[in-house]
Amino acid sequence: MMQTQIKRDLKEIYNKYANQRDKDKMQEWKAKPRQVFLELIKSEGKKTLLEIGAGHGRDSLFFKNNGIEVTAIDLSDEMVKLCRTKGIEAYEMDFYNLSQLNKKFDAVWAMNSLLHVEKANLELVLKEINLILESSGLFFMGVWGGEDKEGIWEEDIYVPRRFYAFYTDESLIKVLKKHFKIISFEQIDTGEKHYFQSIIMKKK
C-alpha cells in the first residue's frame, strides 16, 4: 500500500470522525504518561512543545494550560480546525515535512500517531523529529505493540479502516536507539489485544 494512499485514507477517516472523537472521553490510562512527560519537561526547564498527530487537540490543550508554548500538527484539516477553536497554534501537515515549520522545539509529543507510519518510513520521520528538536530535546512516543506486523487493521471500527504498524519492544528499541537516547520504555496493559508502548527519549 502506497504512503500517499495511506495518508489519503487517514485524512478522510479523521475528517469524518473529528467531531465524534472531540466528544469522546479520554481513556484514564492516558493521563499518567502525559503527566509524567509534563513533569519531566518542567523539571528540565523546557518551554516549547510540538504535538504531532494532535487530533482535536486535547493533549495540546493540557500542555498549554500547564504553561507550555504548544504548536500542533495534524493531517486532518477538520482536526486542525478543532485545535484552533481551543486556542492552539495548529497546522495541517504530515510527519514527513516537520522541517517546513522552520522552528525548533524543546519537546515533541506523539501519542498514538506514529503507529500510522509504514515501517519502511519510520526512520525518515524520526530524522525529521530529530531535526526540529533543540539540543537535548525530549521526545515522547506512544504506540500499540507486542507483535511485528503492519497493514490495514481489520478489526477497526472506522471506515475506511486505518493502516497500523505494530512492533515488539525489541524491534522498536532497535530503530529508536539509532536516533535517540531512550530514557524510559514502559508497557501499559489497557485490557486490549495489544499493550501500549510508552517511550520517553532524548536527542543525542
Backbone as JSON, one array per atom type, in Angstrom:
{
  "sequence": "MMQTQIKRDLKEIYNKYANQRDKDKMQEWKAKPRQVFLELIKSEGKKTLLEIGAGHGRDSLFFKNNGIEVTAIDLSDEMVKLCRTKGIEAYEMDFYNLSQLNKKFDAVWAMNSLLHVEKANLELVLKEINLILESSGLFFMGVWGGEDKEGIWEEDIYVPRRFYAFYTDESLIKVLKKHFKIISFEQIDTGEKHYFQSIIMKKK",
  "N": [[0.84, -1.2, 0.0], [0.6, 2.18, -0.88], [2.29, 5.01, 0.5], [1.09, 7.5, 0.01], [-1.59, 6.78, -0.43], [-2.26, 5.7, 2.04], [-2.07, 8.02, 3.58], [-4.08, 9.57, 2.4], [-6.36, 8.06, 3.03], [-6.26, 8.14, 5.85], [-6.6, 10.87, 6.31], [-9.19, 11.22, 5.31], [-10.64, 9.56, 7.08], [-10.13, 10.73, 9.64], [-11.1, 13.29, 9.25], [-13.77, 12.71, 8.91], [-14.54, 11.6, 11.37], [-13.89, 13.52, 13.22], [-15.42, 15.36, 14.9], [-16.84, 13.56, 16.47], [-14.75, 12.23, 17.82], [-13.77, 14.35, 19.27], [-15.69, 14.65, 21.19], [-15.51, 12.33, 22.61], [-14.66, 10.71, 25.69], [-11.54, 10.87, 27.37], [-9.45, 8.02, 27.67], [-8.68, 6.64, 30.83], [-6.1, 5.62, 31.42], [-4.36, 7.04, 29.87], [-3.69, 9.37, 31.11], [-1.57, 9.25, 32.97], [1.05, 8.81, 31.58], [1.14, 11.23, 30.21], [1.16, 13.15, 32.25], [3.56, 12.47, 33.51], [5.38, 13.09, 31.48], [4.97, 15.85, 31.23], [5.88, 16.7, 33.77], [8.57, 16.03, 33.57], [9.4, 17.67, 31.44], [9.01, 20.19, 32.64], [10.77, 19.98, 34.82], [13.19, 20.05, 33.54], [13.24, 22.52, 32.53], [12.11, 23.04, 30.05], [10.35, 24.74, 27.44], [8.89, 24.86, 25.04], [6.74, 22.96, 22.9], [5.99, 20.52, 20.44], [3.2, 18.95, 19.16], [2.65, 16.06, 17.37], [0.41, 14.73, 15.05], [-1.92, 15.61, 16.31], [-4.67, 15.41, 16.52], [-7.83, 16.35, 17.8], [-6.81, 18.05, 19.65], [-6.7, 17.69, 22.44], [-4.54, 16.85, 24.15], [-2.63, 18.78, 23.48], [-3.88, 21.07, 24.47], [-3.86, 20.47, 27.18], [-1.07, 20.61, 27.76], [-0.63, 23.27, 27.07], [-2.29, 24.6, 28.92], [-0.8, 24.11, 31.12], [1.29, 25.82, 31.03], [3.08, 25.5, 28.91], [4.45, 26.38, 25.75], [2.75, 25.68, 22.95], [2.68, 24.0, 19.79], [0.77, 22.5, 17.25], [0.35, 19.81, 14.95], [-1.51, 18.21, 12.35], [-2.74, 15.76, 10.05], [-5.33, 15.97, 9.23], [-7.6, 18.39, 8.19], [-9.95, 19.05, 9.46], [-9.48, 18.29, 12.09], [-7.42, 20.06, 12.68], [-8.83, 22.46, 12.63], [-10.42, 22.09, 14.92], [-8.43, 22.08, 16.89], [-7.62, 24.74, 16.68], [-9.91, 26.08, 17.52], [-9.66, 25.7, 20.18], [-7.76, 27.47, 20.85], [-5.2, 26.81, 20.12], [-2.12, 26.93, 18.41], [-2.06, 25.66, 15.3], [-1.39, 23.45, 12.53], [-2.04, 22.12, 9.28], [-0.47, 19.33, 8.38], [1.89, 16.71, 7.6], [3.91, 14.03, 9.08], [6.24, 13.9, 7.69], [7.32, 16.25, 6.88], [8.26, 18.05, 8.81], [10.3, 19.88, 9.1], [9.52, 22.0, 7.59], [8.23, 23.74, 9.23], [10.08, 25.48, 10.1], [11.19, 25.92, 12.63], [12.37, 25.24, 15.93], [11.96, 22.95, 18.68], [11.59, 22.34, 22.22], [10.52, 19.99, 23.06], [8.8, 17.04, 21.89], [5.65, 15.58, 21.38], [4.04, 12.62, 20.76], [1.38, 10.92, 20.65], [-0.11, 7.95, 19.98], [0.11, 8.3, 17.17], [2.32, 7.85, 15.48], [2.03, 5.22, 14.9], [0.75, 5.01, 12.56], [2.6, 5.17, 10.58], [4.36, 3.71, 7.93], [6.57, 0.95, 8.34], [8.87, 1.02, 6.76], [9.24, 3.7, 6.48], [9.59, 4.83, 8.95], [12.1, 5.63, 9.98], [12.67, 7.88, 8.45], [10.81, 9.68, 9.44], [11.61, 9.82, 12.12], [14.07, 11.06, 11.77], [13.22, 13.56, 10.89], [11.95, 14.45, 13.2], [14.13, 14.6, 14.88], [15.53, 16.68, 13.65], [13.97, 18.94, 14.21], [14.08, 19.17, 16.89], [15.43, 20.82, 19.73], [18.79, 20.98, 21.07], [19.41, 18.34, 23.29], [16.68, 17.9, 23.45], [13.41, 16.62, 24.36], [11.46, 13.67, 23.69], [8.41, 12.14, 23.4], [6.92, 9.07, 22.61], [4.12, 7.2, 21.89], [2.69, 4.14, 21.24], [0.79, 1.28, 19.99], [1.73, -2.07, 20.66], [3.63, -5.2, 20.64], [3.71, -7.18, 18.8], [5.26, -7.95, 15.64], [4.14, -6.43, 12.94], [2.37, -5.08, 10.13], [-0.11, -3.16, 8.37], [-3.5, -2.92, 7.06], [-5.77, -2.5, 9.66], [-7.83, -4.92, 10.47], [-9.86, -5.17, 12.36], [-10.75, -2.67, 12.81], [-12.95, -0.04, 13.83], [-13.56, 2.06, 12.3], [-14.36, 3.39, 9.03], [-12.97, 4.26, 5.91], [-10.89, 1.47, 6.88], [-8.08, 1.86, 9.09], [-4.49, 2.14, 8.56], [-2.02, 0.39, 10.34], [1.05, 0.09, 12.16], [2.76, -2.27, 13.97], [5.04, -3.1, 16.61], [7.38, -5.32, 18.2], [8.81, -4.93, 21.49], [11.6, -5.16, 21.33], [12.22, -4.83, 18.57], [11.32, -2.25, 18.12], [12.84, -0.7, 19.89], [15.35, -1.11, 18.77], [15.23, 0.38, 16.38], [14.65, 2.98, 17.34], [16.81, 3.65, 19.03], [18.85, 4.22, 17.32], [18.56, 6.83, 16.71], [17.87, 8.29, 18.98], [18.41, 8.79, 22.53], [17.21, 6.48, 24.75], [15.21, 7.08, 27.48], [13.17, 6.06, 29.1], [11.12, 3.11, 28.89], [8.08, 1.81, 28.78], [5.64, -0.71, 29.29], [2.16, -0.64, 28.99], [-0.64, -2.15, 30.17], [-3.76, -2.19, 28.87], [-5.94, -3.69, 28.73], [-6.62, -4.28, 26.2], [-6.13, -6.05, 23.02], [-3.49, -5.58, 22.12], [-0.68, -4.37, 23.94], [0.26, -1.14, 25.33], [2.93, 0.86, 24.27], [4.95, 2.99, 25.91], [7.16, 5.48, 25.52], [9.92, 7.44, 26.46], [12.27, 9.67, 25.22], [15.51, 11.18, 24.48], [17.14, 13.72, 22.61], [20.19, 12.88, 21.08]],
  "CA": [[0.0, 0.0, 0.0], [1.43, 3.37, -1.03], [2.23, 6.01, 1.57], [0.11, 8.54, -0.34], [-2.92, 6.22, -0.22], [-2.43, 5.62, 3.49], [-2.33, 9.39, 4.07], [-5.42, 9.99, 1.91], [-7.37, 7.35, 3.83], [-6.23, 8.67, 7.22], [-7.2, 12.2, 6.29], [-10.64, 11.02, 5.14], [-11.17, 8.99, 8.32], [-10.09, 11.67, 10.77], [-12.04, 14.38, 8.94], [-15.12, 12.15, 9.08], [-14.82, 11.3, 12.78], [-13.28, 14.57, 14.06], [-16.32, 15.87, 15.94], [-17.15, 12.44, 17.38], [-13.57, 12.0, 18.66], [-13.66, 15.5, 20.15], [-16.66, 14.46, 22.28], [-15.17, 11.11, 23.37], [-13.92, 10.89, 26.94], [-10.2, 10.3, 27.33], [-9.24, 6.81, 28.48], [-7.99, 7.03, 32.06], [-4.7, 5.21, 31.45], [-3.54, 8.0, 29.11], [-3.36, 10.54, 31.94], [-0.28, 9.12, 33.67], [2.22, 9.14, 30.76], [1.09, 12.66, 29.87], [1.58, 13.87, 33.45], [4.99, 12.17, 33.7], [6.14, 13.85, 30.48], [4.87, 17.26, 31.63], [6.77, 16.93, 34.92], [9.95, 15.96, 33.07], [9.6, 18.91, 30.68], [9.12, 21.29, 33.6], [11.97, 19.81, 35.64], [14.35, 20.38, 32.71], [13.12, 23.91, 32.08], [11.68, 23.11, 28.65], [9.24, 25.7, 27.32], [8.13, 24.72, 23.79], [6.39, 21.56, 22.57], [5.27, 20.23, 19.2], [2.45, 17.69, 19.14], [2.47, 15.57, 16.0], [-0.8, 13.92, 15.03], [-2.56, 16.17, 17.51], [-6.11, 15.17, 16.58], [-8.65, 17.52, 18.14], [-6.04, 18.97, 20.49], [-6.88, 17.51, 23.89], [-3.24, 16.85, 24.83], [-2.02, 20.1, 23.26], [-4.52, 21.99, 25.41], [-3.34, 20.12, 28.51], [0.27, 21.18, 27.91], [-0.79, 24.73, 27.01], [-2.85, 25.03, 30.21], [0.23, 23.93, 32.14], [2.35, 26.8, 30.83], [4.0, 25.18, 27.82], [4.11, 27.01, 24.47], [2.43, 24.5, 22.14], [2.32, 24.0, 18.37], [0.19, 21.2, 16.91], [0.13, 19.5, 13.53], [-2.31, 17.02, 12.04], [-3.02, 15.54, 8.63], [-6.75, 16.26, 9.01], [-7.93, 19.82, 8.31], [-11.03, 19.19, 10.45], [-8.83, 18.22, 13.4], [-6.69, 21.33, 12.85], [-9.85, 23.47, 12.99], [-10.8, 21.85, 16.32], [-7.3, 22.58, 17.69], [-7.62, 26.21, 16.66], [-11.02, 26.56, 18.35], [-9.19, 25.62, 21.56], [-6.72, 28.47, 21.03], [-3.9, 26.18, 19.87], [-1.47, 27.19, 17.11], [-2.11, 24.34, 14.66], [-1.16, 23.45, 11.09], [-2.3, 20.89, 8.53], [0.85, 18.88, 7.94], [2.19, 15.33, 7.99], [5.15, 13.81, 9.84], [7.4, 13.81, 6.8], [7.75, 17.6, 6.48], [8.29, 18.87, 10.02], [11.28, 20.97, 8.96], [8.85, 23.14, 6.96], [7.78, 24.66, 10.28], [11.19, 26.44, 10.29], [11.19, 26.21, 14.06], [12.82, 24.13, 16.76], [11.15, 22.77, 19.89], [12.25, 21.67, 23.34], [9.92, 18.66, 23.27], [7.83, 16.54, 20.9], [4.68, 14.64, 21.94], [3.4, 11.83, 19.69], [0.53, 9.9, 21.28], [-0.96, 7.19, 19.05], [0.11, 8.85, 15.81], [3.37, 7.24, 14.66], [1.63, 3.86, 14.53], [0.22, 5.07, 11.19], [3.74, 5.3, 9.67], [4.89, 2.43, 7.46], [7.87, 0.61, 8.94], [9.94, 1.45, 5.86], [9.37, 5.16, 6.54], [9.71, 5.33, 10.32], [13.37, 6.33, 10.2], [12.54, 9.21, 7.83], [10.05, 10.51, 10.38], [12.47, 10.02, 13.29], [15.07, 12.06, 11.38], [12.52, 14.85, 10.89], [11.75, 14.83, 14.61], [15.46, 14.98, 15.37], [15.88, 17.98, 13.07], [13.23, 20.07, 14.8], [14.3, 19.19, 18.35], [16.58, 21.53, 20.25], [19.79, 20.14, 21.72], [18.89, 17.62, 24.47], [15.22, 17.92, 23.44], [12.71, 15.4, 24.8], [10.53, 13.12, 22.7], [7.54, 11.06, 23.85], [6.25, 8.31, 21.56], [3.23, 6.18, 22.42], [2.1, 3.31, 20.18], [0.38, -0.07, 20.38], [2.75, -3.02, 20.22], [3.63, -6.56, 21.14], [3.99, -8.11, 17.69], [5.79, -7.27, 14.46], [3.1, -6.58, 11.9], [1.83, -3.82, 9.62], [-1.15, -3.31, 7.35], [-4.82, -2.42, 7.45], [-6.27, -3.14, 10.88], [-9.11, -5.5, 10.04], [-10.88, -5.03, 13.41], [-11.01, -1.24, 13.01], [-14.37, 0.35, 13.82], [-13.71, 3.16, 11.33], [-14.37, 3.06, 7.6], [-12.13, 3.09, 5.63], [-10.07, 1.02, 8.0], [-6.78, 2.54, 9.16], [-3.21, 1.42, 8.49], [-1.29, 0.37, 11.61], [2.31, -0.64, 12.24], [3.0, -2.76, 15.34], [6.4, -3.56, 16.84], [7.75, -5.87, 19.5], [9.67, -3.98, 22.19], [12.97, -5.28, 20.84], [12.38, -4.26, 17.23], [11.11, -0.8, 18.2], [14.03, -0.14, 20.55], [16.45, -1.17, 17.8], [15.1, 1.53, 15.46], [14.66, 4.25, 18.07], [18.1, 3.99, 19.64], [19.73, 4.76, 16.27], [18.33, 8.28, 16.58], [17.62, 8.93, 20.27], [18.76, 8.09, 23.76], [15.97, 6.07, 25.41], [15.21, 7.35, 28.92], [12.29, 5.05, 29.72], [10.29, 2.32, 27.99], [7.11, 1.15, 29.66], [4.46, -1.39, 28.74], [0.94, -0.37, 29.73], [-1.72, -3.09, 29.84], [-5.03, -1.46, 28.9], [-7.03, -4.66, 28.56], [-6.81, -4.5, 24.76], [-5.34, -7.15, 22.45], [-2.11, -5.14, 22.15], [-0.36, -3.46, 25.05], [0.69, 0.17, 24.88], [4.35, 1.12, 24.49], [5.13, 4.38, 26.3], [8.61, 5.67, 25.45], [10.48, 8.8, 26.56], [13.62, 9.71, 24.65], [16.2, 12.47, 24.45], [18.01, 13.89, 21.45], [21.59, 12.56, 21.41]],
  "C": [[0.88, 1.25, 0.0], [1.21, 4.34, 0.13], [1.15, 7.06, 1.28], [-1.32, 8.06, -0.13], [-3.24, 6.12, 1.27], [-2.8, 6.99, 4.03], [-3.7, 9.88, 3.63], [-6.52, 9.36, 2.76], [-7.43, 7.9, 5.26], [-6.89, 10.04, 7.3], [-8.72, 12.1, 6.19], [-11.28, 10.54, 6.45], [-11.25, 10.05, 9.42], [-10.91, 12.93, 10.51], [-13.47, 13.94, 9.28], [-15.5, 12.01, 10.56], [-14.32, 12.38, 13.74], [-14.19, 14.99, 15.21], [-16.68, 14.79, 16.96], [-15.99, 12.22, 18.35], [-13.39, 13.13, 19.67], [-14.57, 15.35, 21.37], [-16.32, 13.25, 23.15], [-14.38, 11.46, 24.63], [-12.55, 10.23, 26.82], [-10.12, 9.05, 28.2], [-8.33, 7.15, 29.67], [-6.5, 6.72, 32.06], [-3.78, 6.2, 30.73], [-3.07, 9.18, 29.96], [-1.96, 10.45, 32.54], [0.92, 9.43, 32.78], [2.29, 10.62, 30.39], [1.6, 13.5, 31.04], [3.08, 13.7, 33.7], [5.83, 13.0, 32.74], [6.12, 15.35, 30.81], [5.86, 17.57, 32.76], [8.24, 16.91, 34.51], [10.3, 17.23, 32.3], [9.87, 20.08, 31.64], [10.42, 21.2, 34.39], [13.24, 20.18, 34.86], [14.27, 21.79, 32.12], [12.75, 24.07, 30.61], [10.44, 24.01, 28.55], [8.36, 25.51, 26.08], [7.91, 23.26, 23.44], [5.65, 21.51, 21.24], [4.53, 18.92, 19.39], [2.23, 17.28, 17.71], [1.34, 14.54, 15.97], [-1.67, 14.31, 16.2], [-4.05, 15.86, 17.63], [-6.84, 16.46, 16.93], [-8.01, 18.41, 19.2], [-6.18, 18.81, 21.99], [-5.55, 17.58, 24.64], [-2.53, 18.19, 24.67], [-2.57, 21.12, 24.26], [-4.03, 21.74, 26.83], [-1.97, 20.76, 28.73], [0.21, 22.71, 27.93], [-1.29, 25.27, 28.36], [-1.87, 24.87, 31.37], [1.48, 24.76, 31.83], [3.36, 26.51, 29.75], [3.51, 25.87, 26.54], [3.97, 25.89, 23.43], [2.15, 24.84, 20.68], [1.81, 22.6, 18.06], [0.13, 21.03, 15.4], [-0.75, 18.25, 13.42], [-2.56, 16.97, 10.54], [-4.44, 16.0, 8.26], [-7.05, 17.75, 9.21], [-9.05, 20.04, 9.32], [-10.46, 19.15, 11.88], [-8.08, 19.52, 13.7], [-7.65, 22.44, 13.26], [-10.24, 23.34, 14.46], [-9.69, 22.32, 17.27], [-7.37, 24.1, 17.8], [-8.77, 26.78, 17.49], [-10.66, 26.52, 19.83], [-8.05, 26.61, 21.83], [-5.31, 27.93, 20.82], [-3.38, 26.58, 18.49], [-1.34, 25.84, 16.4], [-2.01, 24.47, 13.14], [-1.51, 22.09, 10.5], [-1.0, 20.44, 7.89], [1.04, 17.42, 8.33], [3.55, 15.24, 8.66], [6.41, 13.98, 9.01], [8.0, 15.18, 6.46], [7.87, 18.55, 7.66], [9.23, 20.06, 9.89], [10.67, 22.19, 8.27], [8.31, 24.14, 7.98], [8.83, 25.75, 10.53], [11.31, 26.87, 11.76], [11.72, 24.99, 14.8], [12.05, 24.13, 18.07], [11.96, 22.06, 20.97], [11.76, 20.25, 23.54], [8.96, 18.33, 22.13], [6.96, 15.49, 21.59], [3.97, 13.95, 20.78], [2.64, 10.66, 20.31], [-0.35, 9.24, 20.22], [-1.03, 7.79, 17.65], [1.14, 8.15, 14.92], [3.08, 5.79, 14.31], [1.0, 3.82, 13.13], [1.33, 5.22, 10.13], [4.2, 3.91, 9.25], [6.28, 2.19, 8.04], [9.03, 1.11, 8.08], [10.21, 2.95, 5.95], [9.6, 5.7, 7.95], [11.0, 6.11, 10.55], [13.37, 7.72, 9.57], [11.86, 10.17, 8.8], [10.89, 10.81, 11.63], [13.55, 11.07, 13.0], [14.46, 13.46, 11.36], [12.33, 15.36, 12.31], [13.07, 15.31, 15.2], [15.85, 16.38, 14.9], [15.21, 19.15, 13.77], [13.35, 20.12, 16.32], [15.54, 20.01, 18.69], [17.57, 20.52, 20.85], [19.25, 19.62, 23.05], [17.37, 17.71, 24.61], [14.62, 16.58, 23.82], [11.66, 14.97, 23.79], [9.74, 11.98, 23.34], [6.88, 10.4, 22.63], [5.39, 7.24, 22.22], [2.53, 5.45, 21.28], [1.62, 1.98, 20.76], [1.41, -1.07, 19.85], [2.57, -4.42, 20.77], [3.81, -7.61, 20.07], [4.55, -7.29, 16.54], [4.86, -7.5, 13.29], [2.74, -5.18, 11.39], [0.81, -4.09, 8.53], [-2.46, -2.71, 7.84], [-5.31, -3.21, 8.66], [-7.69, -3.61, 10.62], [-10.23, -5.33, 11.08], [-11.27, -3.56, 13.64], [-12.5, -0.93, 12.93], [-14.64, 1.46, 12.81], [-13.7, 2.64, 9.9], [-13.97, 4.32, 6.83], [-11.25, 2.73, 6.82], [-8.67, 1.64, 7.92], [-5.6, 1.58, 9.03], [-2.52, 1.52, 9.85], [0.04, -0.37, 11.43], [2.54, -1.0, 13.71], [4.43, -3.28, 15.44], [6.48, -4.33, 18.16], [8.64, -4.83, 20.17], [11.07, -3.98, 21.59], [13.16, -4.6, 19.49], [12.19, -2.74, 17.24], [12.33, -0.12, 18.82], [15.2, -0.08, 19.58], [16.43, 0.03, 16.85], [15.29, 2.85, 16.21], [16.05, 4.63, 18.56], [19.16, 4.41, 18.61], [19.69, 6.28, 16.28], [18.22, 9.02, 17.91], [18.2, 8.1, 21.41], [17.46, 7.75, 24.46], [16.1, 6.26, 26.92], [14.35, 6.32, 29.65], [11.43, 4.38, 28.66], [9.35, 1.49, 28.86], [6.01, 0.47, 28.86], [3.26, -1.06, 29.62], [-0.14, -1.34, 29.25], [-3.05, -2.35, 29.98], [-6.23, -2.39, 28.76], [-7.35, -4.94, 27.1], [-5.96, -5.68, 24.3], [-3.85, -6.82, 22.49], [-1.89, -4.3, 23.41], [0.17, -2.15, 24.47], [2.16, 0.37, 25.24], [4.53, 2.62, 24.71], [6.63, 4.66, 26.43], [8.97, 7.15, 25.58], [11.92, 8.74, 26.12], [14.21, 11.11, 24.73], [17.07, 12.52, 23.19], [19.46, 13.65, 21.87], [22.46, 13.8, 21.29]]
}
